[in-house]
């Protein structure tokens, strides 16, 4: 959050006002009064002109897609007329729970009937989907590795006790992960 301490910004203005007051008090009151009167008259004249200029601005013709510059039009409007809408998440998009909340809300808002018609894309969606695919493929690979290890250990030992002894550390680790719900995170 930005520092909202304005004292250092107002100090130079305060010093200039103090110098102006001292000058007014020391100088010829008629000359200073005339100069301040001229300054105020010019200032208010400029403000009145600016106000009149802003009041006379026309809103016609209204802004339309045809009045947009080509660079903006090509960036946000497709050839078929579909408009690009950019939506930014409120929470940290690198957090998996925030990703899920954001993408679920987008999908429910843009596709309430769950027809998969509005395609949403972008870094948050790609990150969410790719990490889900990666996690699924790792889990599948782990299952294949365990089954292959069991088969090879069975072929080597041909004894259920030795097979159990061989896989006891892995079984214990899976038990701890399931029991502690992933809270046990060993250092890498």
C-alpha positions as CSV (number, residue, x, y, z in Angstrom):
1,X,0.0,0.0,0.0
2,X,1.3,3.5,-0.9
3,X,2.6,5.8,1.8
4,X,-0.1,8.4,2.4
5,X,2.1,10.9,4.3
6,X,1.6,14.1,2.4
7,X,3.5,16.3,4.8
8,X,6.7,16.2,2.7
9,X,4.7,17.1,-0.4
10,X,2.9,20.0,1.2
11,X,6.0,21.5,2.9
12,X,7.3,23.4,-0.2
13,X,3.9,24.9,-0.9
14,X,3.5,25.9,2.8
15,X,7.0,27.6,2.6
16,X,6.0,29.5,-0.5
17,X,2.8,30.7,1.0
18,X,4.7,31.9,4.1
19,X,7.1,33.9,1.9
20,X,4.1,35.4,0.0
21,X,2.4,36.4,3.3
22,X,5.7,38.0,4.5
23,X,6.1,39.9,1.2
24,X,2.5,41.1,1.4
25,X,2.9,42.3,5.0
26,X,6.2,44.1,4.2
27,X,5.3,45.7,0.9
28,X,3.2,48.5,-0.4
29,X,-0.4,47.4,0.3
30,X,-1.8,49.3,-2.8
31,X,0.6,47.7,-5.3
32,X,0.2,44.2,-3.8
33,X,-3.5,44.5,-3.6
34,X,-3.6,45.5,-7.3
35,X,-1.4,42.6,-8.3
36,X,-3.4,40.0,-6.4
37,X,-6.6,41.5,-7.9
38,X,-5.2,41.1,-11.4
39,X,-4.0,37.5,-10.6
40,X,-7.5,36.5,-9.3
41,X,-9.2,38.1,-12.3
42,X,-7.0,36.2,-14.7
43,X,-7.3,32.9,-12.8
44,X,-11.1,33.1,-12.6
45,X,-11.3,34.1,-16.3
46,X,-9.3,31.0,-17.3
47,X,-11.4,28.8,-15.1
48,X,-14.6,30.2,-16.5
49,X,-13.3,29.7,-20.1
50,X,-12.3,26.1,-19.2
51,X,-15.7,25.4,-17.6
52,X,-17.5,26.9,-20.7
53,X,-15.3,24.7,-23.0
54,X,-16.1,21.5,-21.1
55,X,-19.8,22.4,-20.9
56,X,-20.0,22.9,-24.7
57,X,-18.5,19.5,-25.5
58,X,-20.8,17.4,-27.6
59,X,-21.3,13.6,-27.1
60,X,-22.5,13.2,-30.7
61,X,-21.8,11.1,-32.5
62,X,-21.8,8.4,-29.9
63,X,-18.8,6.0,-29.8
64,X,-19.5,2.9,-31.7
65,X,-17.5,-0.1,-33.0
66,X,-17.1,1.7,-36.4
67,X,-15.6,4.8,-34.7
68,X,-12.8,2.8,-33.0
69,X,-9.3,3.1,-34.4
70,X,-8.3,0.0,-36.4
71,X,-5.5,-0.9,-33.9
72,X,-8.1,-1.2,-31.1
73,X,-10.7,-2.8,-33.3
74,X,-8.3,-5.6,-34.5
75,X,-7.2,-6.3,-31.0
76,X,-10.6,-6.6,-29.3
77,X,-13.1,-7.5,-32.1
78,X,-12.8,-10.6,-34.3
79,X,-13.7,-10.7,-38.0
80,X,-17.0,-12.4,-37.1
81,X,-17.9,-9.6,-34.7
82,X,-17.2,-11.4,-31.4
83,X,-15.8,-9.1,-28.7
84,X,-12.9,-10.0,-26.5
85,X,-13.6,-9.6,-22.8
86,X,-10.6,-9.6,-20.4
87,X,-11.3,-10.6,-16.8
88,X,-8.7,-10.4,-14.1
89,X,-8.8,-12.4,-10.9
90,X,-9.1,-10.8,-7.5
91,X,-7.0,-13.3,-5.6
92,X,-3.5,-14.7,-6.2
93,X,-3.8,-16.7,-9.4
94,X,-0.8,-18.8,-8.5
95,X,-2.7,-20.3,-5.6
96,X,-4.5,-23.5,-6.7
97,X,-7.7,-22.8,-4.6
98,X,-7.9,-19.2,-6.1
99,X,-7.4,-20.7,-9.6
100,X,-10.3,-23.1,-9.0
101,X,-12.6,-20.4,-7.6
102,X,-11.8,-18.0,-10.4
103,X,-12.2,-20.5,-13.3
104,X,-15.3,-22.1,-11.8
105,X,-17.0,-18.7,-11.4
106,X,-16.1,-17.7,-15.0
107,X,-17.4,-21.0,-16.4
108,X,-20.7,-20.8,-14.4
109,X,-21.2,-17.1,-15.4
110,X,-20.4,-17.6,-19.1
111,X,-22.0,-21.0,-19.5
112,X,-24.7,-21.6,-16.9
113,X,-26.2,-24.6,-18.9
114,X,-22.7,-26.3,-19.0
115,X,-22.8,-26.6,-22.8
116,X,-19.1,-25.8,-23.2
117,X,-19.9,-23.2,-25.7
118,X,-18.1,-20.1,-24.3
119,X,-14.4,-21.0,-24.5
120,X,-12.4,-19.2,-21.9
121,X,-8.6,-19.1,-22.3
122,X,-5.6,-17.3,-20.9
123,X,-2.7,-17.9,-18.5
124,X,-4.9,-18.8,-15.5
125,X,-7.0,-21.3,-17.4
126,X,-4.0,-22.9,-19.1
127,X,-2.1,-23.1,-15.8
128,X,-5.1,-24.7,-14.1
129,X,-5.8,-27.2,-16.8
130,X,-2.1,-28.1,-17.5
131,X,-1.4,-28.6,-13.8
132,X,-4.5,-30.8,-13.5
133,X,-3.3,-32.9,-16.5
134,X,0.2,-33.1,-15.1
135,X,-1.0,-34.2,-11.7
136,X,-3.2,-36.8,-13.2
137,X,-0.4,-38.1,-15.4
138,X,2.0,-38.3,-12.4
139,X,-0.6,-40.2,-10.4
140,X,-1.1,-42.6,-13.3
141,X,2.7,-43.0,-13.7
142,X,3.0,-43.7,-9.9
143,X,0.4,-46.5,-10.2
144,X,2.2,-48.0,-13.1
145,X,5.5,-47.8,-11.3
146,X,4.1,-49.5,-8.1
147,X,2.4,-52.3,-10.2
148,X,5.7,-52.8,-12.2
149,X,7.7,-52.8,-8.9
150,X,5.3,-55.4,-7.4
151,X,5.5,-57.6,-10.4
152,X,9.4,-57.4,-10.5
153,X,9.7,-57.9,-6.8
154,X,7.4,-60.9,-6.9
155,X,9.3,-62.4,-9.8
156,X,12.6,-61.9,-7.8
157,X,11.6,-62.9,-4.3
158,X,8.5,-65.2,-4.9
159,X,7.8,-64.8,-1.2
160,X,4.9,-62.7,0.2
161,X,6.8,-61.8,3.4
162,X,9.8,-60.5,1.5
163,X,7.5,-58.7,-0.9
164,X,5.8,-57.0,2.0
165,X,9.1,-56.1,3.7
166,X,10.4,-54.6,0.4
167,X,7.3,-52.4,0.0
168,X,6.8,-51.6,3.7
169,X,8.5,-48.1,3.6
170,X,6.4,-47.1,0.6
171,X,3.2,-48.4,2.2
172,X,4.1,-46.5,5.4
173,X,4.7,-43.3,3.5
174,X,1.3,-43.6,1.6
175,X,-0.4,-44.2,5.0
176,X,1.2,-41.1,6.5
177,X,0.2,-39.0,3.5
178,X,-3.4,-40.2,3.6
179,X,-3.6,-39.9,7.4
180,X,-2.0,-36.5,7.6
181,X,-3.9,-35.3,4.4
182,X,-0.7,-34.2,2.8
183,X,0.5,-32.2,5.8
184,X,3.7,-34.3,6.0
185,X,6.1,-32.6,3.5
186,X,9.7,-33.9,3.8
187,X,12.5,-31.6,2.7
188,X,13.8,-32.1,-0.8
